[in-house]
Amino acid sequence: MTSLVSIVIVNWNAKENLEECLNSLFKVKYSLLEVIVVDNGSEDRSVGMVREKFPIVKIVEAKKNLGFAQGNNLGYAKSTGDYILFLNNDCIVTDNFLNPLVEYLKKNQKVGIVQPTIFFYRPKTYLHNKINSVGSFFLNSGFLYHQDYGKNFVSQKYHEPFEIFSAYGACFLAKRELIEKVGLFDKDYFAYFEETDLCHRAWLAGYSVVTYPSVHVFHKGAQTSAKLPSAFVQFHSFKNKFYSYLKNLGSDYLLKMFVPHLVICEIGSLIYVFFGKPGYALAIQKAIFWNVFRYKKIVAERNKVQKNIRKISDSSFIPKLTRTVNIKYYYFISRVELEKYGD
């Protein structure tokens, strides 16, 4: 029996990307789809385009830009499917990607979230087979390891589903039953790291997160974040990472991972100053103090997670989802951030 899939797309001033995304979506070979576009106060006639060209799409209009997290929360509140696909408006999907993902979640009771392989969308170039995401893993430093980012996809390596710590927010499918148990995105996040926070809670609740590598979609990448100030992006990225770990990690791992992470971030601030990027350094300090000044709220949220969501210990899943890298990787991810969000 075919299950209804609700697809939630958040949009902000990206009419052309949204139209291309929806055109690809309505070619998908899946019979029960509910498509919901949440428009975050766009001023480029995005809503008019959707009403004119895709009248079957449900539209949720926000009066201002609420960000990725709260925008998706609004879309989810209007959804009715047993499975929810969260999709960026700059993704181009393939016509057969959805069936395998749905069937995989149906057959695997304890898998709560699954993502496809996500390629960079670079048509007619050598980059069209480059990996944007096959999932992310822990590093002992508290940063994430984005496996094979920017590398060629090797089908012999990626032929079976495998567990990951975090799916990538550009495209992943989640069970409604999971979201009802652990919640969706924290409204304080605005954007960045919200999908990792959700996946972390999924693991704590006894579910797993998986990549299904043999199906794929394409992602243009940084189409919305490129319109935002770089320091703004950095602030939210670091703020949310600190907040997520303070809520979700058990006491042992909080000391083991959070303290080194904080030290590395402070070292990173000094490096940013040295290379003439004081705005980035200031963004990290603001992210730290945002969490310090909200310690009462964080303690309350931590208690909710640890008492109401946590069903398994950190040691039962973090070690198998942790990877080891050399110092070059940190330089690499710092360059990726600069390339994504500008100087």
N, C-alpha and C positions, 0 to 999 in steps of 0.2 A: 504494500500500500504506500503510495506516494505521500510524503509529509510536506506540509506547507513550510516554505522557507521565507522568512522576512529579511529583506535586504535593506540595510540602513546606510545612507550616504549623507555625510555632512558636507555642505557647500558654503563657500564664502568667496564671492566675486570671481568665479571661475566658470563662466558660462560655457566656453568652448570645451574645456576639459570635461565638464559635466555632460555635455551633449555627446561627446565621443564615448564616454564611459557608458551612458545609457544605451547608446546605439549598439555597443558590444553586448550589453547585458540582455537586451531583448532578442538576441540571437542564440541565447543559451538553451540547450536541449534539456529543459526541466519544466515540467508541466504546471507546478503549483508555486508561483512566485508572488510575493507581495513586496513591492518596491516603495520605499519611503525616503524622500529627500527632505532633509532638514536644512533650511536656508538660514544662515546666520546673518541676516540683515544685509544681504547683497545689494549693491547699487548698480549692477550691470545687466539687469533684466534677466537674470537666471531663472527666477520664478515664472516670468512670462514665457520664456522658452520652454520650460517643462510643461506648462499648461497647454501650450500650443502644439508641441510635437509629441508629448508623452502623456496624454490625458489620463491614462490608467494609473499613473504614479500618484501616490499620496504625498501631499506637500505639508510640511510643518514649518511655519514661518516664525522666526524669532526676530524681535525688533532690533537686536544688536548682535555683535559677534560674541557668542557665549563660549567659543572655543570648541575643540574636538570632543572633550570629555562630556560636557553638559549637552552639547548638540546631539551626541549619540544617545545620551540618556533620554532626551526628549523623543527621539525616533523610536527607541526601544519601548517607551511608554505607549506608543501608538501601534506597536506591532502585535500580531496574533499568532505567528508561526511557532512551531515546536523547536525550530532551529533558526538562529539569527546570524546572518552574514554581515559583518562590518566591513565596509568597502570604501576606500578612499576615492574621491571624485576624479583623481588623475590615474586611475587604474583602467586597463583594457583587459577584459576577461576573454577567455577562450570558450568556445561553445559547449565543450564537454567537461568543464572543470568541476561542476557542482555535484553531479550525481555521485562520483566516487567519495567525495567528502561527506555527503549526507549518509551514504551507505556505511562508511567507516564508523561514524558516530553511532549509528543504529546498532552495529554489530559489536561495538566495544563499550560496554556499560560504564566503565570507569574512565573513559576518555571524555573530557569535558570540552576541549577546544582542539581544533585541527586547522592547520594552514597549508596551502599549496606552496610549491616553489614559486617565488616571486622574482621574475627577471626584470632588469632595467628595460624600459621601453625605449629602444633606440633603433627604429626600423631602418633597414637598408644600410646598417653599419655593422662593424665587427662586434659591437657591444651588445647586440641583440640577444646573445646567448650568455650574457654576464649575470651572475647571481646578485640580486638585490637582497634577498633574504631566503634562507632555509631554516631560520630560527636562531635563537640566541641562548647562550649558556652563561652560567656564573663564572666569574673570576674571583679568586680569594681577596682581591683588592676591592671588591664591591662593584667594579665595572662589569659590563657585559661583553662576552665574546660573540661577535657576529660571524658565525661560521662561514668561511669561504666567500665573504663579501667581496664583490668585484671580480671574482674568479670565474673561469669557464665552468659551465655545468657538465659534470661527467656522469653519464647515465649509469655506468657500471658501479659507481660509488653510491648513487642515489636511486636505488630501485625498490627499497622497502621502507615503509613508515618507520619513524624513529622518534623517541622522546626528546623534547627540548624543554628548557626552562621557560622561555617566553616566545610566544608567537609575535609576529610583526603586525602592527595595527593597520597597515595598508589593506590587508585582506585576511580575515580568519572567520571560521564558522564555529559558533558556540551553541551548546544545548541550553534551552530555556531553563530546564531544571537546575542547571549549574548556576545561572545568573540569579534565579530566585533564591538560591541558598546563600550565595556569597556576595550578592550585589553586583552592580555593573561598575561604572567608572566613578571615582571620587570627584565630586563637583569642584573641589578646590584645586584640581590639577590644571584646568584650562586646556593644556595640551602637553604632550611628551611624557613618556614613561607610564601613562595610564594603562596601556595594555599589559605591561610587565607587572604592574601592581595587581591587575585582575588575574593574570596567570599565576602569580605567586599565591593569591588566595585560593585559586583552584587547586593547586598542589596541596595547600594546607588542609583543604576540605576532603582530601583523599582522591581527587581526580588527577588525571595526567593531561599533559599538553603534548601534541604530536605534530610533526610535519609529515604530510603525504606528498612525497617528492615527485611522483610520476605525473601529477597534474600541475598545471602552471597558469599564472596570469602575468600580466606586464604592468609595470609601475613607472610612471614618469619621474616622480620623486621631487620633493621640496617645492612643489608648485604653490603651496599656500605659505609655507614657512619663509620662502624667499621674499614674500611681501612684508614680512615682519622685521623689526630691528634685530640685529644679531644678538645684542646683549639681552634683549627680551627673551629670545629663544633660549639662550644659555641659562638665564635665571630660572625659567620654568623647568628646564631639563634637570638642573642640579637640585632645585628645590623639591621637585617631585621624587627624585631618587632618594634623597635623605628621608623624606616623609614616608615613603613606601617601606624602606628598611626599618625605620623606627616603629612602624605599625606592625610589620609582619614577621620580622625575625625573632626567634626565641632568644632568651638571655645569652646563652653560650655563643650563638652565631652573631648576635648583635655586637658583642665584644670582639669576636674574632674577625668580623668583616667590616663593621661600621667604623671602628677606630682607624684601621689602616686606610680606609676609603677617605675619611676626613683629612688625614695627614697628606695623602696624595693630592687631594683637591687643593689644599693650602699650598703645596709645592707647585701645583699647576698654576695657581694664582700668581706666584712670583715669576714663573716662566712667562706667563702672558704679559706681565709688566715689563720684563726684560726685552720681549720681542715687540714692544710698543702697542700692546692691546690692553690698555688699562680698563676699558669697558667690560671686557670678558672677566678680568680679575674682580672688578667690583660686582659683577653679576653673581659670581660664586659666593662672595661675602654676603650679599643680600639674601641669597638662597639659604645660607647657614642661619642668618639672624631671623629670617622668616620662620624657620622651625623653632628657634630658641624662644621667640616671643609668643609662640602658640603651643607651648609645652603642655598646658592643661588640656587643650583639645586633642593633642597627639596622644597623651596618656589615655584619655577617654576612648579614642578610636583604637588604640592598641589593646585596651581591655576587651573591646568588642570582638576584635579579631582573635585574640588568644583564647577567649572564653566561649565564643559562639561559633567561630568558623573552624578553628584548628582542630583537626582530628588525628593528625600524625605529627611525628617529630621532624625537625629539620634534618636530622641525621639520616632519616629514611629516604630522603630524595635529593638533598643538596649535594652530597658527595658524588653521586652518579651524574649530576648535571653541572659539575664544575670542570673547567678546563684550565690548562696551564699555558702561558704564553711568555715570550721574552720581552725585553724592554722595547723592542722595535714596534711591537703591536700598539703601545700607547702613543708613540709618535704617529703611527698610521691612523688611529682613530681620531687623534687631534687634527690631522690633515683632512680627514673625512668631514669633520664638523665644520672646518673652515670652508671646504668646497661646497658643502650643503648650504650654509647660511651666510657665507660671505665674510668679508673682513670688517 
